[in-house]
Amino acid sequence: MNNIPHNSSNDDDSRWPMSAMLMWGVSSTRTPAGRRYVRRCSIALAILILPTLLFLIHHHHYVPRSRWVSHGMLTFGHATAILLPIVFFYIVLEFRKYLLSLDELVFRLQIEAMAWTYLSGLVLMALLCAIWLESLGKLDLAWFCPVWFILLEPVRAGWLYFLSRRY
Amino acid sequence: MKNDLRVLRAKHDLTQAELADKLGVSRQTVNAIETEKYDPSLPLAFKIARVFGLTIEEIFSVASGERIVRK
């Protein structure tokens, strides 16, 4: 008797959730840990983004720099400067919690994706600097703004999706 | 590394998801082990052996042509 089950699509296909990987950089939003991470990150990002949008909509007209304080822009700038690291520190802590809840294969995928993201970031940054230097002859410090690192998150999600194809 | 996980799972009438639940891992991990794309860690191999009431050697074996490198 052959005990090997039929090669049904259910058992042979690993079925990694593409949308969860590409949108959130997690292996699943159906597990309690994945759900919790996505929910808490969404709330944290909403706390950061919504006031910014509201402020920008409210102050859509041009305000000279000398009148920033009277228009509440300096206060807003300070608030954002404080809020930004707090929100991202919270997301980092949540991501750590999420990582620790993973099983060994998914944990390995996440670590590999982060390693490749780090290397991709180095290459991309070097490339951008080279292009910038070549075209303008000098580097603008604004290019080194830490906010750009947020753009590495979709790169990590892409690497996670790509690496999961091996399994 | 070769393994008889699929056969054992069939004998015990378990789905990948049910086995994954018993082992505390994702279904994808069970699938990757079954399809021999991923070799489990020693603690996970022990867990698998315990679920089926066997020893690790009875479930996992070195594939022909695969060498164990001793340092």
gemmi code that builds the backbone of each chain (N, CA, C; Angstrom):
import gemmi

chains = {
    "A": [
        ("MET", (0.845, -1.209, 0.000), (0.000, 0.000, 0.000), (0.874, 1.250, 0.000)),
        ("ASN", (0.494, 2.143, -0.824), (1.272, 3.379, -0.875), (0.721, 4.388, 0.125)),
        ("ASN", (1.532, 4.694, 1.105), (1.070, 5.629, 2.146), (1.304, 7.087, 1.794)),
        ("ILE", (2.017, 7.309, 0.678), (2.311, 8.696, 0.321), (1.031, 9.359, -0.179)),
        ("PRO", (0.658, 10.465, 0.451), (-0.585, 11.105, 0.035), (-0.498, 11.618, -1.404)),
        ("HIS", (-1.676, 11.764, -2.019), (-1.703, 12.300, -3.379), (-1.100, 13.695, -3.373)),
        ("ASN", (-0.459, 14.010, -4.487), (0.166, 15.329, -4.588), (-0.886, 16.396, -4.839)),
        ("SER", (-1.701, 16.619, -3.860), (-2.734, 17.637, -4.014), (-2.085, 19.012, -3.967)),
        ("SER", (-2.736, 19.981, -4.543), (-2.166, 21.329, -4.560), (-2.050, 21.869, -3.142)),
        ("ASN", (-2.917, 21.354, -2.234), (-2.887, 21.818, -0.842), (-1.558, 21.524, -0.179)),
        ("ASP", (-1.028, 20.304, -0.435), (0.157, 19.862, 0.290), (1.466, 20.174, -0.413)),
        ("ASP", (1.439, 20.311, -1.715), (2.693, 20.549, -2.421), (3.016, 22.019, -2.545)),
        ("ASP", (2.003, 22.824, -2.469), (2.209, 24.254, -2.633), (2.482, 24.884, -1.269)),
        ("SER", (3.542, 25.677, -1.191), (3.845, 26.290, 0.113), (2.886, 27.443, 0.422)),
        ("ARG", (2.343, 28.073, -0.609), (1.344, 29.148, -0.468), (1.758, 30.239, 0.526)),
        ("TRP", (2.867, 30.876, 0.265), (3.250, 32.029, 1.088), (2.301, 33.173, 0.745)),
        ("PRO", (1.808, 33.903, 1.715), (0.861, 34.983, 1.400), (1.556, 36.209, 0.795)),
        ("MET", (1.388, 36.386, -0.507), (2.080, 37.438, -1.235), (1.699, 38.836, -0.742)),
        ("SER", (0.385, 39.042, -0.518), (-0.068, 40.394, -0.153), (0.504, 40.812, 1.203)),
        ("ALA", (0.478, 39.889, 2.176), (1.016, 40.219, 3.516), (2.511, 40.521, 3.435)),
        ("MET", (3.203, 39.768, 2.580), (4.659, 39.960, 2.458), (4.977, 41.293, 1.804)),
        ("LEU", (4.313, 41.592, 0.699), (4.650, 42.802, -0.043), (4.103, 44.068, 0.619)),
        ("MET", (2.937, 43.957, 1.262), (2.346, 45.150, 1.879), (2.929, 45.468, 3.239)),
        ("TRP", (3.142, 44.422, 4.029), (3.538, 44.639, 5.428), (4.900, 44.072, 5.789)),
        ("GLY", (5.478, 43.296, 4.903), (6.787, 42.691, 5.196), (6.704, 41.617, 6.265)),
        ("VAL", (5.521, 40.975, 6.375), (5.371, 39.872, 7.332), (4.991, 38.605, 6.572)),
        ("SER", (5.231, 37.454, 7.202), (4.966, 36.203, 6.493), (3.496, 35.821, 6.520)),
        ("SER", (2.761, 36.378, 7.455), (1.322, 36.102, 7.505), (0.625, 37.125, 8.395)),
        ("THR", (-0.551, 37.543, 7.966), (-1.341, 38.432, 8.830), (-2.457, 37.625, 9.507)),
        ("ARG", (-2.413, 36.294, 9.313), (-3.446, 35.441, 9.924), (-3.038, 34.910, 11.288)),
        ("THR", (-1.739, 34.906, 11.553), (-1.303, 34.441, 12.870), (-1.548, 35.569, 13.878)),
        ("PRO", (-1.734, 35.226, 15.157), (-1.969, 36.282, 16.160), (-0.836, 37.314, 16.193)),
        ("ALA", (0.420, 36.840, 16.076), (1.569, 37.762, 16.130), (1.586, 38.685, 14.909)),
        ("GLY", (1.318, 38.123, 13.742), (1.296, 38.917, 12.516), (0.190, 39.959, 12.554)),
        ("ARG", (-0.983, 39.522, 13.003), (-2.141, 40.437, 13.114), (-1.839, 41.578, 14.069)),
        ("ARG", (-1.256, 41.212, 15.232), (-0.954, 42.218, 16.254), (0.060, 43.235, 15.729)),
        ("TYR", (1.092, 42.739, 15.056), (2.136, 43.625, 14.525), (1.549, 44.606, 13.506)),
        ("VAL", (0.760, 44.097, 12.573), (0.178, 44.947, 11.525), (-0.780, 45.978, 12.142)),
        ("ARG", (-1.608, 45.533, 13.091), (-2.573, 46.443, 13.718), (-1.849, 47.567, 14.465)),
        ("ARG", (-0.844, 47.197, 15.249), (-0.146, 48.206, 16.060), (0.674, 49.161, 15.201)),
        ("CYS", (1.268, 48.625, 14.125), (2.035, 49.500, 13.219), (1.102, 50.476, 12.516)),
        ("SER", (-0.070, 49.992, 12.112), (-1.028, 50.866, 11.425), (-1.436, 52.013, 12.340)),
        ("ILE", (-1.712, 51.686, 13.601), (-2.126, 52.721, 14.562), (-0.981, 53.725, 14.762)),
        ("ALA", (0.240, 53.204, 14.930), (1.409, 54.082, 15.158), (1.630, 55.004, 13.963)),
        ("LEU", (1.528, 54.450, 12.759), (1.727, 55.268, 11.563), (0.606, 56.290, 11.399)),
        ("ALA", (-0.620, 55.884, 11.762), (-1.748, 56.815, 11.670), (-1.544, 57.988, 12.626)),
        ("ILE", (-1.033, 57.693, 13.817), (-0.756, 58.760, 14.801), (0.266, 59.743, 14.243)),
        ("LEU", (1.198, 59.229, 13.447), (2.244, 60.079, 12.867), (1.749, 60.828, 11.622)),
        ("ILE", (1.039, 60.134, 10.765), (0.693, 60.691, 9.449), (-0.540, 61.595, 9.483)),
        ("LEU", (-1.581, 61.174, 10.216), (-2.836, 61.946, 10.193), (-2.663, 63.400, 10.630)),
        ("PRO", (-2.005, 63.665, 11.783), (-1.820, 65.073, 12.158), (-1.022, 65.848, 11.110)),
        ("THR", (-0.026, 65.190, 10.486), (0.786, 65.848, 9.456), (-0.102, 66.248, 8.276)),
        ("LEU", (-0.944, 65.315, 7.833), (-1.836, 65.611, 6.709), (-2.796, 66.741, 7.056)),
        ("LEU", (-3.382, 66.644, 8.252), (-4.338, 67.677, 8.681), (-3.664, 69.043, 8.712)),
        ("PHE", (-2.430, 69.048, 9.242), (-1.686, 70.305, 9.336), (-1.399, 70.867, 7.944)),
        ("LEU", (-0.952, 69.985, 7.041), (-0.617, 70.430, 5.691), (-1.858, 70.943, 4.959)),
        ("ILE", (-3.007, 70.280, 5.173), (-4.248, 70.724, 4.524), (-4.647, 72.096, 5.088)),
        ("HIS", (-4.505, 72.225, 6.410), (-4.886, 73.473, 7.073), (-3.964, 74.619, 6.665)),
        ("HIS", (-2.661, 74.329, 6.480), (-1.681, 75.368, 6.138), (-1.188, 75.187, 4.710)),
        ("HIS", (-2.122, 74.994, 3.795), (-1.702, 74.715, 2.416), (-1.121, 75.955, 1.727)),
        ("HIS", (-1.459, 77.150, 2.232), (-0.936, 78.361, 1.610), (0.511, 78.606, 2.065)),
        ("TYR", (1.237, 79.407, 1.285), (2.644, 79.678, 1.595), (2.749, 80.589, 2.819)),
        ("VAL", (3.558, 80.180, 3.773), (3.796, 80.996, 4.972), (5.290, 81.329, 5.015)),
        ("PRO", (5.650, 82.645, 5.022), (7.075, 82.994, 5.096), (7.702, 82.454, 6.374)),
        ("ARG", (8.964, 82.114, 6.284), (9.665, 81.501, 7.414), (9.579, 82.362, 8.676)),
        ("SER", (9.614, 83.704, 8.481), (9.590, 84.605, 9.628), (8.265, 84.528, 10.396)),
        ("ARG", (7.231, 84.019, 9.760), (5.918, 83.965, 10.428), (5.527, 82.544, 10.834)),
        ("TRP", (6.525, 81.638, 10.852), (6.236, 80.233, 11.176), (5.643, 80.062, 12.570)),
        ("VAL", (6.240, 80.801, 13.539), (5.787, 80.605, 14.926), (4.331, 81.006, 15.059)),
        ("SER", (3.975, 82.158, 14.459), (2.596, 82.619, 14.585), (1.619, 81.678, 13.872)),
        ("HIS", (2.118, 80.923, 12.914), (1.261, 79.965, 12.217), (1.362, 78.554, 12.806)),
        ("GLY", (2.073, 78.460, 13.909), (2.155, 77.161, 14.586), (3.054, 76.156, 13.892)),
        ("MET", (3.820, 76.589, 12.873), (4.629, 75.639, 12.116), (5.856, 75.173, 12.885)),
        ("LEU", (6.441, 76.079, 13.655), (7.629, 75.696, 14.403), (7.257, 74.679, 15.484)),
        ("THR", (6.124, 74.950, 16.127), (5.641, 74.044, 17.166), (5.357, 72.677, 16.551)),
        ("PHE", (4.767, 72.715, 15.384), (4.455, 71.461, 14.701), (5.744, 70.721, 14.327)),
        ("GLY", (6.726, 71.515, 13.837), (8.023, 70.926, 13.484), (8.665, 70.246, 14.680)),
        ("HIS", (8.591, 70.915, 15.844), (9.157, 70.321, 17.065), (8.404, 69.052, 17.456)),
        ("ALA", (7.071, 69.147, 17.368), (6.241, 67.986, 17.741), (6.572, 66.791, 16.847)),
        ("THR", (6.735, 67.068, 15.548), (7.051, 65.980, 14.613), (8.424, 65.398, 14.925)),
        ("ALA", (9.366, 66.287, 15.228), (10.733, 65.834, 15.522), (10.753, 64.911, 16.737)),
        ("ILE", (9.851, 65.172, 17.682), (9.793, 64.320, 18.882), (9.013, 63.036, 18.579)),
        ("LEU", (7.897, 63.224, 17.856), (6.995, 62.097, 17.581), (7.639, 61.043, 16.682)),
        ("LEU", (8.388, 61.509, 15.684), (8.968, 60.597, 14.685), (9.830, 59.496, 15.315)),
        ("PRO", (10.817, 59.856, 16.143), (11.624, 58.767, 16.735), (10.829, 57.895, 17.695)),
        ("ILE", (9.848, 58.501, 18.405), (9.050, 57.698, 19.350), (8.259, 56.639, 18.588)),
        ("VAL", (7.599, 57.080, 17.501), (6.783, 56.149, 16.707), (7.656, 55.050, 16.105)),
        ("PHE", (8.819, 55.439, 15.561), (9.661, 54.422, 14.930), (10.314, 53.500, 15.941)),
        ("PHE", (10.608, 54.025, 17.122), (11.146, 53.169, 18.178), (10.084, 52.140, 18.589)),
        ("TYR", (8.827, 52.596, 18.673), (7.725, 51.693, 19.015), (7.579, 50.596, 17.951)),
        ("ILE", (7.673, 51.018, 16.649), (7.551, 50.034, 15.560), (8.705, 49.021, 15.629)),
        ("VAL", (9.900, 49.516, 15.945), (11.052, 48.615, 16.066), (10.812, 47.594, 17.185)),
        ("LEU", (10.293, 48.073, 18.316), (10.007, 47.153, 19.437), (8.960, 46.114, 19.048)),
        ("GLU", (7.924, 46.574, 18.334), (6.872, 45.653, 17.890), (7.431, 44.638, 16.896)),
        ("PHE", (8.329, 45.107, 16.027), (8.917, 44.203, 15.038), (9.774, 43.148, 15.734)),
        ("ARG", (10.470, 43.580, 16.785), (11.287, 42.631, 17.553), (10.390, 41.552, 18.184)),
        ("LYS", (9.262, 42.011, 18.766), (8.311, 41.064, 19.362), (7.810, 40.079, 18.308)),
        ("TYR", (7.508, 40.638, 17.131), (7.007, 39.809, 16.043), (8.053, 38.777, 15.620)),
        ("LEU", (9.309, 39.248, 15.481), (10.395, 38.341, 15.075), (10.553, 37.184, 16.061)),
        ("LEU", (10.473, 37.508, 17.355), (10.679, 36.473, 18.378), (9.549, 35.449, 18.404)),
        ("SER", (8.402, 35.815, 17.802), (7.278, 34.880, 17.809), (7.327, 33.920, 16.619)),
        ("LEU", (8.270, 34.137, 15.701), (8.283, 33.340, 14.464), (8.916, 31.970, 14.659)),
        ("ASP", (8.539, 31.044, 13.777), (9.219, 29.741, 13.813), (10.543, 29.847, 13.059)),
        ("GLU", (11.327, 28.782, 13.087), (12.715, 28.891, 12.606), (12.858, 29.229, 11.129)),
        ("LEU", (11.992, 28.709, 10.273), (12.126, 28.992, 8.838), (11.746, 30.439, 8.528)),
        ("VAL", (10.628, 30.885, 9.090), (10.174, 32.252, 8.824), (11.153, 33.263, 9.438)),
        ("PHE", (11.679, 32.933, 10.605), (12.686, 33.790, 11.256), (13.918, 33.916, 10.353)),
        ("ARG", (14.344, 32.784, 9.822), (15.505, 32.769, 8.925), (15.240, 33.630, 7.683)),
        ("LEU", (14.016, 33.522, 7.137), (13.660, 34.332, 5.957), (13.724, 35.824, 6.280)),
        ("GLN", (13.180, 36.184, 7.447), (13.177, 37.602, 7.843), (14.608, 38.117, 8.014)),
        ("ILE", (15.454, 37.328, 8.659), (16.844, 37.752, 8.882), (17.580, 37.882, 7.546)),
        ("GLU", (17.352, 36.912, 6.665), (17.988, 36.977, 5.335), (17.508, 38.201, 4.568)),
        ("ALA", (16.197, 38.470, 4.654), (15.632, 39.634, 3.948), (16.255, 40.922, 4.489)),
        ("MET", (16.446, 40.993, 5.812), (17.048, 42.194, 6.413), (18.503, 42.342, 5.980)),
        ("ALA", (19.218, 41.221, 5.931), (20.628, 41.270, 5.511), (20.731, 41.763, 4.067)),
        ("TRP", (19.881, 41.249, 3.199), (19.904, 41.664, 1.796), (19.462, 43.117, 1.653)),
        ("THR", (18.527, 43.547, 2.500), (18.080, 44.948, 2.453), (19.220, 45.880, 2.831)),
        ("TYR", (19.966, 45.480, 3.853), (21.111, 46.279, 4.301), (22.122, 46.426, 3.159)),
        ("LEU", (22.424, 45.302, 2.499), (23.380, 45.338, 1.388), (22.816, 46.143, 0.218)),
        ("SER", (21.522, 45.958, -0.076), (20.883, 46.717, -1.173), (20.935, 48.207, -0.859)),
        ("GLY", (20.692, 48.553, 0.410), (20.702, 49.953, 0.826), (22.067, 50.582, 0.600)),
        ("LEU", (23.110, 49.818, 0.942), (24.480, 50.321, 0.746), (24.750, 50.582, -0.735)),
        ("VAL", (24.351, 49.616, -1.563), (24.599, 49.737, -3.002), (23.793, 50.896, -3.584)),
        ("LEU", (22.509, 50.985, -3.200), (21.643, 52.047, -3.718), (22.161, 53.427, -3.322)),
        ("MET", (22.576, 53.536, -2.041), (23.065, 54.826, -1.543), (24.345, 55.223, -2.276)),
        ("ALA", (25.241, 54.262, -2.469), (26.492, 54.538, -3.186), (26.191, 54.970, -4.618)),
        ("LEU", (25.205, 54.299, -5.222), (24.824, 54.612, -6.605), (24.238, 56.022, -6.698)),
        ("LEU", (23.346, 56.332, -5.761), (22.714, 57.664, -5.756), (23.759, 58.755, -5.546)),
        ("CYS", (24.687, 58.500, -4.611), (25.750, 59.487, -4.347), (26.603, 59.690, -5.592)),
        ("ALA", (26.918, 58.597, -6.275), (27.749, 58.689, -7.479), (27.023, 59.502, -8.554)),
        ("ILE", (25.733, 59.233, -8.726), (24.946, 59.961, -9.737), (24.871, 61.442, -9.363)),
        ("TRP", (24.635, 61.680, -8.078), (24.505, 63.055, -7.576), (25.814, 63.824, -7.779)),
        ("LEU", (26.923, 63.173, -7.412), (28.246, 63.802, -7.567), (28.560, 64.078, -9.031)),
        ("GLU", (28.199, 63.119, -9.876), (28.496, 63.230, -11.301), (27.704, 64.378, -11.935)),
        ("SER", (26.431, 64.518, -11.481), (25.576, 65.529, -12.116), (25.766, 66.917, -11.508)),
        ("LEU", (26.004, 67.003, -10.197), (26.094, 68.324, -9.556), (27.496, 68.683, -9.050)),
        ("GLY", (28.316, 67.688, -8.921), (29.687, 67.952, -8.474), (29.842, 68.073, -6.977)),
        ("LYS", (28.728, 68.114, -6.250), (28.813, 68.130, -4.782), (27.602, 67.401, -4.190)),
        ("LEU", (27.770, 66.972, -2.943), (26.687, 66.225, -2.292), (25.814, 67.149, -1.456)),
        ("ASP", (24.510, 66.940, -1.558), (23.588, 67.700, -0.728), (23.299, 66.870, 0.518)),
        ("LEU", (23.462, 67.486, 1.685), (23.271, 66.734, 2.933), (21.845, 66.221, 3.092)),
        ("ALA", (20.893, 66.888, 2.408), (19.492, 66.463, 2.506), (19.317, 65.018, 2.056)),
        ("TRP", (20.234, 64.548, 1.195), (20.148, 63.164, 0.720), (20.397, 62.163, 1.833)),
        ("PHE", (21.024, 62.631, 2.899), (21.337, 61.712, 3.993), (20.286, 61.763, 5.107)),
        ("CYS", (19.157, 62.383, 4.800), (18.061, 62.460, 5.772), (17.613, 61.039, 6.149)),
        ("PRO", (17.530, 60.746, 7.455), (17.181, 59.381, 7.872), (15.811, 58.916, 7.376)),
        ("VAL", (14.946, 59.882, 7.056), (13.594, 59.509, 6.589), (13.674, 58.646, 5.325)),
        ("TRP", (14.747, 58.834, 4.538), (14.901, 58.025, 3.324), (14.989, 56.547, 3.637)),
        ("PHE", (15.443, 56.241, 4.854), (15.591, 54.830, 5.204), (14.246, 54.101, 5.234)),
        ("ILE", (13.159, 54.887, 5.360), (11.827, 54.278, 5.333), (11.614, 53.584, 3.986)),
        ("LEU", (12.259, 54.146, 2.959), (12.110, 53.563, 1.626), (12.712, 52.161, 1.536)),
        ("LEU", (13.535, 51.816, 2.525), (14.122, 50.476, 2.508), (13.114, 49.408, 2.935)),
        ("GLU", (12.023, 49.844, 3.565), (11.019, 48.889, 4.037), (10.379, 48.116, 2.868)),
        ("PRO", (9.969, 48.822, 1.786), (9.471, 48.056, 0.629), (10.543, 47.149, 0.013)),
        ("VAL", (11.805, 47.567, 0.131), (12.896, 46.721, -0.390), (12.962, 45.432, 0.438)),
        ("ARG", (12.831, 45.579, 1.767), (12.836, 44.391, 2.647), (11.667, 43.465, 2.305)),
        ("ALA", (10.488, 44.087, 2.098), (9.303, 43.288, 1.753), (9.547, 42.528, 0.442)),
        ("GLY", (10.167, 43.207, -0.515), (10.473, 42.570, -1.798), (11.436, 41.412, -1.639)),
        ("TRP", (12.468, 41.614, -0.821), (13.434, 40.542, -0.573), (12.756, 39.363, 0.128)),
        ("LEU", (11.871, 39.669, 1.089), (11.175, 38.608, 1.824), (10.364, 37.751, 0.854)),
        ("TYR", (9.655, 38.426, -0.041), (8.843, 37.706, -1.027), (9.741, 36.866, -1.922)),
        ("PHE", (10.830, 37.466, -2.414), (11.739, 36.770, -3.327), (12.369, 35.544, -2.644)),
        ("LEU", (12.820, 35.720, -1.392), (13.487, 34.623, -0.690), (12.522, 33.477, -0.351)),
        ("SER", (11.271, 33.845, -0.086), (10.286, 32.812, 0.272), (10.000, 31.884, -0.899)),
        ("ARG", (10.273, 32.346, -2.135), (10.020, 31.508, -3.325), (10.881, 30.231, -3.294)),
        ("ARG", (11.990, 30.267, -2.551), (12.859, 29.094, -2.506), (12.229, 27.939, -1.733)),
        ("TYR", (11.306, 28.274, -0.860), (10.688, 27.236, -0.015), (9.254, 26.990, -0.428)),
    ],
    "B": [
        ("MET", (19.198, 16.445, 3.039), (18.700, 15.478, 4.029), (17.355, 14.907, 3.564)),
        ("LYS", (17.268, 13.574, 3.573), (16.000, 12.937, 3.180), (15.136, 12.735, 4.425)),
        ("ASN", (13.829, 12.669, 4.230), (12.966, 12.370, 5.379), (11.685, 11.680, 4.937)),
        ("ASP", (11.060, 11.006, 5.888), (9.816, 10.276, 5.601), (8.607, 10.991, 6.198)),
        ("LEU", (8.713, 12.277, 6.300), (7.666, 13.036, 6.984), (6.299, 12.889, 6.299)),
        ("ARG", (6.309, 12.948, 4.982), (5.036, 12.868, 4.254), (4.347, 11.513, 4.499)),
        ("VAL", (5.154, 10.455, 4.478), (4.615, 9.108, 4.694), (4.067, 8.992, 6.116)),
        ("LEU", (4.851, 9.470, 7.073), (4.425, 9.393, 8.479), (3.161, 10.210, 8.717)),
        ("ARG", (3.111, 11.352, 8.091), (1.935, 12.221, 8.244), (0.689, 11.513, 7.694)),
        ("ALA", (0.875, 10.824, 6.559), (-0.249, 10.085, 5.963), (-0.690, 8.940, 6.880)),
        ("LYS", (0.289, 8.237, 7.456), (-0.025, 7.120, 8.370), (-0.833, 7.608, 9.563)),
        ("HIS", (-0.492, 8.788, 10.040), (-1.188, 9.346, 11.212), (-2.393, 10.191, 10.818)),
        ("ASP", (-2.689, 10.208, 9.526), (-3.852, 10.930, 9.007), (-3.866, 12.410, 9.450)),
        ("LEU", (-2.742, 13.039, 9.226), (-2.618, 14.454, 9.619), (-2.437, 15.316, 8.373)),
        ("THR", (-3.010, 16.492, 8.391), (-2.735, 17.454, 7.317), (-1.474, 18.230, 7.703)),
        ("GLN", (-0.922, 18.948, 6.747), (0.261, 19.763, 7.058), (-0.055, 20.783, 8.149)),
        ("ALA", (-1.255, 21.359, 8.060), (-1.642, 22.383, 9.041), (-1.769, 21.772, 10.440)),
        ("GLU", (-2.341, 20.551, 10.511), (-2.493, 19.897, 11.820), (-1.134, 19.555, 12.426)),
        ("LEU", (-0.230, 19.051, 11.568), (1.112, 18.731, 12.063), (1.838, 20.012, 12.498)),
        ("ALA", (1.657, 21.058, 11.695), (2.287, 22.341, 12.036), (1.804, 22.837, 13.395)),
        ("ASP", (0.508, 22.677, 13.654), (-0.058, 23.071, 14.957), (0.592, 22.288, 16.095)),
        ("LYS", (0.731, 20.976, 15.887), (1.335, 20.134, 16.928), (2.791, 20.521, 17.192)),
        ("LEU", (3.477, 20.955, 16.125), (4.903, 21.289, 16.259), (5.125, 22.743, 16.668)),
        ("GLY", (4.069, 23.540, 16.535), (4.205, 24.973, 16.863), (4.972, 25.742, 15.798)),
        ("VAL", (4.823, 25.313, 14.554), (5.474, 26.028, 13.439), (4.413, 26.342, 12.384)),
        ("SER", (4.842, 27.056, 11.333), (3.883, 27.387, 10.276), (3.726, 26.203, 9.315)),
        ("ARG", (2.603, 26.209, 8.587), (2.375, 25.139, 7.613), (3.459, 25.147, 6.536)),
        ("GLN", (3.917, 26.344, 6.209), (4.963, 26.467, 5.178), (6.255, 25.778, 5.610)),
        ("THR", (6.524, 25.812, 6.925), (7.751, 25.157, 7.435), (7.637, 23.641, 7.273)),
        ("VAL", (6.451, 23.098, 7.610), (6.235, 21.658, 7.444), (6.374, 21.298, 5.968)),
        ("ASN", (5.786, 22.121, 5.101), (5.861, 21.882, 3.660), (7.319, 21.898, 3.173)),
        ("ALA", (8.098, 22.886, 3.652), (9.502, 23.003, 3.218), (10.328, 21.802, 3.688)),
        ("ILE", (10.010, 21.267, 4.890), (10.741, 20.088, 5.390), (10.353, 18.859, 4.556)),
        ("GLU", (9.034, 18.723, 4.320), (8.545, 17.574, 3.548), (9.128, 17.533, 2.144)),
        ("THR", (9.196, 18.678, 1.518), (9.706, 18.737, 0.142), (11.238, 18.802, 0.106)),
        ("GLU", (11.837, 18.654, 1.287), (13.300, 18.595, 1.445), (14.007, 19.855, 0.937)),
        ("LYS", (13.308, 20.979, 1.083), (13.925, 22.255, 0.721), (14.557, 22.890, 1.957)),
        ("TYR", (14.203, 22.380, 3.111), (14.706, 22.947, 4.362), (14.953, 21.833, 5.373)),
        ("ASP", (16.116, 21.876, 6.001), (16.436, 20.902, 7.052), (16.122, 21.520, 8.407)),
        ("PRO", (15.309, 20.833, 9.211), (14.920, 21.433, 10.503), (16.093, 21.485, 11.480)),
        ("SER", (15.956, 22.358, 12.465), (16.960, 22.421, 13.531), (16.836, 21.155, 14.382)),
        ("LEU", (17.818, 20.929, 15.226), (17.790, 19.729, 16.081), (16.566, 19.729, 17.015)),
        ("PRO", (16.262, 20.864, 17.699), (15.067, 20.841, 18.571), (13.785, 20.519, 17.801)),
        ("LEU", (13.657, 21.056, 16.568), (12.448, 20.772, 15.785), (12.438, 19.315, 15.331)),
        ("ALA", (13.601, 18.790, 14.977), (13.682, 17.384, 14.580), (13.263, 16.483, 15.748)),
        ("PHE", (13.677, 16.833, 16.968), (13.273, 16.071, 18.159), (11.756, 16.138, 18.350)),
        ("LYS", (11.195, 17.339, 18.134), (9.745, 17.506, 18.284), (9.003, 16.612, 17.287)),
        ("ILE", (9.491, 16.610, 16.042), (8.861, 15.797, 14.996), (8.920, 14.324, 15.399)),
        ("ALA", (10.103, 13.913, 15.857), (10.273, 12.523, 16.274), (9.314, 12.166, 17.411)),
        ("ARG", (9.142, 13.099, 18.349), (8.268, 12.854, 19.500), (6.804, 12.726, 19.060)),
        ("VAL", (6.394, 13.577, 18.105), (5.000, 13.532, 17.614), (4.693, 12.155, 17.040)),
        ("PHE", (5.655, 11.570, 16.313), (5.413, 10.271, 15.670), (5.896, 9.086, 16.514)),
        ("GLY", (6.462, 9.363, 17.682), (6.913, 8.290, 18.572), (8.086, 7.516, 17.989)),
        ("LEU", (8.948, 8.199, 17.253), (10.108, 7.547, 16.631), (11.387, 8.281, 17.030)),
        ("THR", (12.516, 7.756, 16.575), (13.774, 8.477, 16.806), (14.058, 9.348, 15.573)),
        ("ILE", (14.957, 10.294, 15.737), (15.305, 11.193, 14.620), (15.843, 10.379, 13.439)),
        ("GLU", (16.692, 9.366, 13.759), (17.305, 8.569, 12.685), (16.268, 7.801, 11.880)),
        ("GLU", (15.133, 7.483, 12.526), (14.094, 6.735, 11.805), (13.328, 7.640, 10.834)),
        ("ILE", (13.408, 8.937, 11.042), (12.676, 9.873, 10.174), (13.613, 10.536, 9.165)),
        ("PHE", (14.775, 10.939, 9.639), (15.713, 11.680, 8.767), (16.924, 10.812, 8.439)),
        ("SER", (17.384, 10.953, 7.203), (18.610, 10.254, 6.811), (19.376, 11.119, 5.816)),
        ("VAL", (20.669, 10.839, 5.732), (21.486, 11.599, 4.790), (21.231, 11.044, 3.396)),
        ("ALA", (20.935, 11.927, 2.450), (20.640, 11.494, 1.079), (21.896, 10.911, 0.444)),
        ("SER", (21.689, 9.952, -0.489), (22.853, 9.357, -1.165), (23.591, 10.448, -1.945)),
        ("GLY", (24.899, 10.437, -1.810), (25.703, 11.460, -2.490), (25.952, 12.666, -1.603)),
        ("GLU", (25.170, 12.777, -0.506), (25.346, 13.892, 0.426), (26.375, 13.456, 1.458)),
        ("ARG", (27.326, 14.317, 1.755), (28.377, 13.954, 2.694), (28.233, 14.726, 3.994)),
        ("ILE", (28.479, 14.052, 5.098), (28.521, 14.773, 6.373), (29.962, 15.206, 6.580)),
        ("VAL", (30.160, 16.489, 6.664), (31.527, 17.002, 6.820), (31.872, 17.043, 8.300)),
        ("ARG", (32.936, 16.333, 8.667), (33.408, 16.356, 10.060), (34.559, 17.332, 10.178)),
        ("LYS", (34.481, 18.208, 11.152), (35.558, 19.191, 11.328), (36.447, 18.771, 12.481)),
    ],
}
model = gemmi.Model(1)
for chain_id, residues in chains.items():
    chain = gemmi.Chain(chain_id)
    for i, (resn, *xyz) in enumerate(residues, 1):
        res = gemmi.Residue()
        res.name, res.seqid = resn, gemmi.SeqId(i, " ")
        for name, pos in zip(("N", "CA", "C"), xyz):
            atom = gemmi.Atom()
            atom.name, atom.element = name, gemmi.Element(name[0])
            atom.pos, atom.b_iso = gemmi.Position(*pos), 0.0
            res.add_atom(atom)
        chain.add_residue(res)
    model.add_chain(chain)
structure = gemmi.Structure()
structure.add_model(model)
structure.setup_entities()
